[in-house]
């Protein structure tokens, strides 16, 4: 396993959030809610020209040509309840839904960078794992310097891959939680401005690309069926809210259900902690609510899944279907099944399976 130093960072704050915040305002505090009109059309506010960027950067274009169009498939639901459909995101080029986020965030950075040499672009981002995998591969192919803030609990397979790709890694003490990782990245961007923070929690390219890709694909995959509920782990809020915006445009009454870890639920006032949580869960602490989610705070039902429950869900799904899903997918599946149990068989619940799990997750289950 690659060696890395565990770094202790203090929290940061300060700054104001201008109305209509655009990408590349990296020093706005995570805690500041978003102010974006709910009904605004994505084409009116998303200025990233992905087609032009793909033409200018063939490696980026190759990744984009293999991104998305993932299957929306029936998965086991409750007896006598609604049908459950899952969007299976491990079919993306680097194996997860974060491939979409990597493509979108990198696209926003490339557009802002303009015609300057890519060797002058130095990208900084924090990650729970999958985003770093996707971004590091893209940056290596494009010759862009990449630096990632990760938890000291990050799996060895991830660290080895990042090292092989030449990415710089700062490990943040796991006891500071994921909020500590995010704050360390913001602090680093402030202290070392030569690094451009992509800032997935506040970069609207994340939100809008999920709306125009993941959400649009789900609407098409439903083939006119009306979904009763949309279930997704909160994470950054990009998937939950981006897809919700697309679904609401076609089906205004769809119910929104957000999932976070039982060890640190959405908006919890408890301090961040180093307890194991299911992957990509977005548990923050200190009362922090993900900015994109605050756009719809008054209409999202919140559910929690503990790490042991998610791991048990991975094993159950594998035993029932022969298919391996990650811990975040298992959490989404468990909550979607619960929601479906209270609905008639004619109804449909939609969720997302972000990935197929890490080698370390499956090693624990297969012991």
Secondary structure by P-SEA (a helix, b strand, c coil): cbbbbbbbbbbbbbbbbcccccccccccccccccccccccccccccccaaaaaaaacaaaaaaaaaccccccccccccccbbbbbbbccccccccccaaaaaaaaaaaaaaaacccccccbbbbbccccaaaaaaaaaaaaabbbbbbbbcccccaaaaaaaaaabbbbbbccccccaaaaaaaaaaaaaaccccccccccccaaaaaaaaacaaaaaaaaaccccccbbbbbcccaaaaaaaaaaaaaccccbbbbbbbbccccccccccccccccccccccccccccccccccccccbbbbbbcaaaaaaaaaaaaaaccccccaaaaaaaaaaaaaaaaccccbbbbbbbcccccaaaaaaaac
